[in-house]
C-alpha cells in the first residue's frame, strides 16, 4: 500500500474545511447513517471525487444500486486513487478504503458474486458525505 501524499493539514485545518459530519467520517473513520446521502440517488454522468481534496475516485458509469444505503461502485477511476487497509474494528474483518491523496476514510470494499449490475464482484461501499460530484458537460 502506498502512503498518502503529504497534505500538510492539521486537525484544526480539516475542521475548518470540512463539515462536522465530513470530519467525523473522513478523519475519524465514522460512518454516515444509511440512506441519508443525496448522492445515493445521483444518476447523471460525471465523476465522484473526494470532498476533502478533489481526488477523482469513481466514474458514474461504475455506480450501481446495492440496496445497502450507501453509494456503491464496482470499479475505480484509477488504481492509484485509493489505498486499502485491513479493518478489524467489527466482529468480522473488512477492507477499509482510504483516499490515496489525503488519507481520508471513505468506506469499505466488499467482495461479492459477479452480476449484471456488478460485473467485477467488488463493491466499494462509500460514505456519500465523503464525496463530491462533478457532472459531465
Backbone as numpy.savetxt, mean C-alpha at the origin, in Angstrom:
# Nx Ny Nz CAx CAy CAz Cx Cy Cz
16.33 -7.71 0.78 15.48 -6.53 0.78 16.37 -5.30 0.78
16.03 -4.36 -0.09 16.81 -3.14 -0.13 16.31 -2.15 0.92
17.18 -1.27 1.38 16.81 -0.27 2.37 16.08 0.88 1.69
15.14 1.52 2.41 14.49 2.69 1.83 15.52 3.78 1.60
15.31 4.54 0.53 16.22 5.66 0.29 16.09 6.63 1.44
17.13 7.37 1.68 17.10 8.23 2.85 16.15 9.39 2.63
15.16 9.44 3.46 14.20 10.53 3.47 14.43 11.22 4.81
15.15 12.32 4.83 15.55 12.93 6.10 14.38 13.61 6.82
13.39 12.82 7.21 12.25 13.36 7.94 12.23 12.80 9.36
11.97 13.66 10.29 11.80 13.24 11.68 10.32 12.92 11.91
10.01 12.33 13.06 8.61 12.08 13.40 7.82 13.38 13.36
8.43 14.45 13.83 7.76 15.76 13.82 7.44 16.19 12.38
8.39 15.98 11.46 8.16 16.30 10.05 7.01 15.48 9.47
7.01 14.17 9.77 5.95 13.30 9.26 4.60 13.72 9.82
4.54 14.10 11.08 3.28 14.51 11.68 2.74 15.79 11.05
3.64 16.65 10.58 3.21 17.87 9.88 2.67 17.54 8.49
3.32 16.59 7.82 2.97 16.26 6.43 1.72 15.39 6.33
1.55 14.47 7.26 0.49 13.47 7.18 -0.66 13.78 8.12
-1.86 13.31 7.76 -3.00 13.40 8.68 -2.73 12.44 9.85
-3.43 12.59 10.96 -3.23 11.65 12.08 -3.43 10.18 11.67
-4.44 9.90 10.83 -4.66 8.51 10.40 -3.53 8.04 9.50
-3.09 8.89 8.57 -1.98 8.51 7.69 -0.71 8.25 8.50
-0.44 9.09 9.47 0.73 8.91 10.33 0.64 7.57 11.07
-0.52 7.30 11.64 -0.72 6.08 12.41 -0.46 4.83 11.55
-0.95 4.85 10.32 -0.78 3.69 9.44 0.63 3.64 8.86
1.07 4.72 8.25 2.36 4.72 7.55 3.56 4.64 8.48
3.53 5.32 9.59 4.71 5.41 10.46 4.63 4.47 11.67
3.42 4.04 12.05 3.28 3.16 13.23 2.70 1.79 12.88
2.55 1.51 11.58 2.07 0.21 11.08 0.68 -0.17 11.60
-0.18 0.83 11.75 -1.56 0.58 12.13 -2.34 0.15 10.89
-3.62 -0.14 11.04 -4.47 -0.53 9.92 -5.73 0.32 9.96
-6.12 0.86 8.80 -7.36 1.63 8.74 -8.55 0.68 8.85
-9.69 1.22 9.22 -10.91 0.41 9.28 -11.28 -0.03 7.86
-11.73 -1.28 7.70 -12.11 -1.75 6.36 -13.30 -0.96 5.83
-13.38 -0.87 4.53 -14.47 -0.21 3.78 -14.58 1.29 4.05
-13.52 1.93 4.55 -13.57 3.37 4.83 -12.84 4.21 3.79
-12.03 3.62 2.97 -11.23 4.39 2.01 -12.04 4.72 0.75
-12.06 5.99 0.36 -12.72 6.34 -0.90 -12.03 5.68 -2.11
-10.76 5.31 -1.96 -10.04 4.68 -3.06 -10.45 3.22 -3.27
-11.19 2.67 -2.33 -11.67 1.29 -2.47 -12.51 1.16 -3.74
-13.30 2.17 -4.05 -14.19 2.12 -5.21 -13.63 2.87 -6.43
-12.38 3.30 -6.38 -11.77 4.04 -7.50 -11.65 3.12 -8.71
-12.25 3.53 -9.83 -12.26 2.70 -11.04 -11.60 3.36 -12.24
-11.19 4.62 -12.10 -10.58 5.32 -13.24 -9.19 4.75 -13.56
-8.73 5.03 -14.77 -7.38 4.65 -15.16 -6.40 5.64 -14.55
-5.30 5.12 -14.03 -4.29 5.97 -13.43 -3.30 5.18 -12.62
-2.65 5.88 -11.70 -1.60 5.29 -10.88 -1.86 5.61 -9.41
-1.68 4.60 -8.57 -1.77 4.78 -7.12 -0.36 5.01 -6.60
-0.18 6.08 -5.84 1.13 6.46 -5.32 1.12 6.45 -3.80
2.30 6.45 -3.21 2.43 6.58 -1.76 2.08 8.03 -1.41
1.16 8.22 -0.50 0.72 9.57 -0.13 1.83 10.33 0.59
2.78 9.63 1.18 3.84 10.28 1.94 4.96 10.81 1.05
5.29 10.09 -0.03 6.47 10.47 -0.81 6.26 10.52 -2.32
5.09 10.10 -2.80 4.81 10.15 -4.23 5.31 8.97 -5.04
5.91 7.98 -4.41 6.41 6.79 -5.10 5.25 6.11 -5.84
5.41 5.85 -7.13 4.37 5.18 -7.92 4.37 3.70 -7.60
3.27 3.23 -7.02 3.20 1.86 -6.50 2.44 0.89 -7.39
1.22 1.27 -7.79 0.33 0.35 -8.51 -0.35 1.04 -9.67
-0.44 0.36 -10.80 -1.24 0.83 -11.92 -2.68 0.41 -11.68
-3.63 1.25 -12.06 -5.04 0.94 -11.82 -5.49 -0.34 -12.53
-4.81 -0.73 -13.58 -5.20 -1.95 -14.31 -4.99 -3.21 -13.48
-4.24 -3.13 -12.38 -3.99 -4.31 -11.53 -4.85 -4.31 -10.27
-5.73 -3.32 -10.13 -6.61 -3.24 -8.96 -7.80 -4.18 -9.18
-8.21 -4.86 -8.12 -9.37 -5.75 -8.23 -10.16 -5.74 -6.92
-11.41 -6.15 -7.02 -12.29 -6.21 -5.85 -12.05 -7.55 -5.14
-11.44 -7.46 -3.96 -11.11 -8.68 -3.22 -12.16 -9.04 -2.18
-13.04 -8.08 -1.85 -14.05 -8.31 -0.83 -13.51 -8.17 0.58
-12.27 -7.69 0.72 -11.65 -7.58 2.05 -11.92 -6.25 2.73
-12.28 -5.22 1.95 -12.51 -3.89 2.53 -11.35 -2.94 2.36
-10.27 -3.39 1.73 -9.12 -2.54 1.44 -8.81 -2.62 -0.05
-8.26 -1.53 -0.62 -7.84 -1.61 -2.02 -6.84 -2.77 -2.20
-7.08 -3.56 -3.23 -6.24 -4.73 -3.50 -5.72 -4.69 -4.93
-4.48 -5.13 -5.09 -3.80 -5.11 -6.38 -3.11 -6.45 -6.57
-3.02 -6.92 -7.82 -2.35 -8.20 -8.06 -0.93 -8.05 -8.59
-0.50 -6.81 -8.86 0.88 -6.62 -9.31 1.34 -5.20 -9.00
2.65 -5.00 -9.03 3.28 -3.71 -8.74 3.54 -2.93 -10.01
3.66 -1.64 -9.88 4.07 -0.79 -11.01 5.50 -1.17 -11.42
6.34 -1.45 -10.44 7.73 -1.87 -10.66 8.18 -2.68 -9.45
9.05 -3.63 -9.66 9.56 -4.44 -8.54 10.41 -3.62 -7.58
10.76 -2.41 -7.95 11.61 -1.57 -7.10 10.81 -0.60 -6.23
9.49 -0.67 -6.27 8.67 0.32 -5.54 8.39 -0.04 -4.09
8.53 -1.32 -3.75 8.22 -1.75 -2.39 9.34 -2.62 -1.82
9.31 -2.77 -0.51 10.11 -3.75 0.20 9.15 -4.65 0.95
9.53 -5.90 1.13 8.72 -6.86 1.88 9.46 -7.24 3.15
8.68 -7.45 4.21 9.27 -7.77 5.51 8.37 -8.77 6.22
8.95 -9.71 6.90 8.18 -10.67 7.69 7.49 -9.95 8.84
6.22 -10.26 9.04 5.43 -9.63 10.10 4.81 -10.74 10.95
5.22 -10.82 12.19 4.72 -11.87 13.10 3.90 -11.28 14.26
3.33 -10.09 14.06 2.56 -9.44 15.14 1.22 -10.13 15.40
0.69 -10.85 14.42 -0.59 -11.55 14.57 -0.31 -13.00 14.96
-1.35 -13.78 15.06 -1.20 -15.19 15.41 -0.58 -16.01 14.29
-0.60 -15.48 13.09 -0.02 -16.18 11.94 0.94 -15.22 11.24
1.98 -15.75 10.63 2.95 -14.87 9.95 2.33 -14.25 8.70
2.69 -13.00 8.46 2.25 -12.29 7.27 3.47 -11.62 6.63
3.25 -11.07 5.44 4.31 -10.34 4.75 3.89 -8.87 4.69
4.65 -8.03 5.36 4.37 -6.59 5.39 4.89 -5.94 4.11
4.13 -5.00 3.57 4.51 -4.24 2.39 4.90 -2.83 2.83
6.14 -2.44 2.48 6.67 -1.13 2.84 7.03 -0.35 1.58
6.83 0.95 1.60 7.25 1.80 0.49 8.78 1.80 0.44
9.34 1.51 -0.74 10.80 1.46 -0.87 11.44 2.84 -0.79
10.67 3.88 -1.03 11.24 5.23 -1.03 11.26 5.85 0.37
10.15 5.76 1.12 10.09 6.42 2.44 10.02 5.44 3.60
9.87 4.14 3.33 9.81 3.14 4.39 8.47 3.02 5.07
7.45 3.73 4.58 6.13 3.70 5.21 5.45 2.35 5.07
4.71 1.97 6.12 3.90 0.75 6.11 2.69 0.98 5.20
2.51 0.09 4.22 1.40 0.22 3.28 0.30 -0.80 3.54
0.66 -2.00 3.93 -0.32 -3.07 4.12 0.39 -4.40 4.13
-0.26 -5.42 3.53 0.30 -6.77 3.55 0.11 -7.46 2.19
0.95 -8.42 1.94 0.88 -9.25 0.74 0.41 -10.63 1.14
-0.60 -11.12 0.41 -1.13 -12.46 0.65 -1.04 -13.26 -0.64
-0.82 -14.56 -0.52 -0.78 -15.45 -1.66 -2.09 -16.22 -1.71
-2.71 -16.22 -2.88 -4.00 -16.88 -3.06 -3.96 -17.71 -4.34
-5.04 -18.38 -4.62 -5.13 -19.10 -5.89 -5.29 -18.10 -7.03
-4.68 -18.41 -8.15 -4.85 -17.56 -9.33 -6.29 -17.68 -9.82
-6.85 -16.53 -10.22 -8.22 -16.50 -10.75 -8.25 -15.54 -11.93
-9.40 -15.43 -12.56 -9.52 -14.50 -13.69 -9.37 -13.05 -13.23
-9.75 -12.73 -11.99 -9.58 -11.35 -11.51 -8.25 -11.14 -10.79
-7.57 -12.23 -10.45 -6.26 -12.15 -9.81 -5.32 -13.14 -10.48
-4.83 -12.79 -11.67 -4.02 -13.76 -12.45 -2.65 -14.09 -11.86
-2.15 -13.32 -10.90 -0.84 -13.61 -10.32 -0.95 -14.44 -9.04
-2.13 -14.44 -8.42 -2.28 -15.11 -7.14 -1.71 -14.31 -5.97
-1.25 -13.10 -6.25 -0.75 -12.21 -5.19 -1.80 -11.14 -4.92
-2.07 -10.90 -3.64 -2.99 -9.82 -3.27 -2.25 -8.84 -2.37
-1.93 -7.69 -2.94 -1.35 -6.60 -2.16 -2.54 -5.88 -1.54
-2.77 -6.13 -0.27 -3.89 -5.56 0.47 -3.38 -4.28 1.13
-3.77 -3.13 0.59 -3.14 -1.86 0.94 -4.13 -0.92 1.63
-3.68 -0.29 2.69 -4.50 0.71 3.37 -4.70 1.90 2.43
-5.95 2.25 2.15 -6.24 3.35 1.25 -5.72 4.68 1.73
-5.62 4.85 3.04 -5.11 6.11 3.58 -3.65 6.34 3.23
-2.95 5.29 2.82 -1.53 5.38 2.42 -1.38 5.80 0.97
-2.49 5.80 0.24 -2.43 5.99 -1.20 -2.98 7.34 -1.64
-2.43 7.84 -2.73 -3.00 8.95 -3.49 -3.24 8.38 -4.88
-4.14 9.01 -5.62 -4.45 8.53 -6.96 -4.22 9.62 -7.98
-3.48 9.30 -9.03 -3.26 10.22 -10.14 -3.97 9.64 -11.36
-5.05 10.29 -11.78 -5.79 9.83 -12.94 -5.01 10.10 -14.22
-5.16 9.18 -15.18 -4.53 9.39 -16.50 -5.38 10.38 -17.26
-4.71 11.26 -17.97 -5.44 12.29 -18.75 -5.79 11.79 -20.11
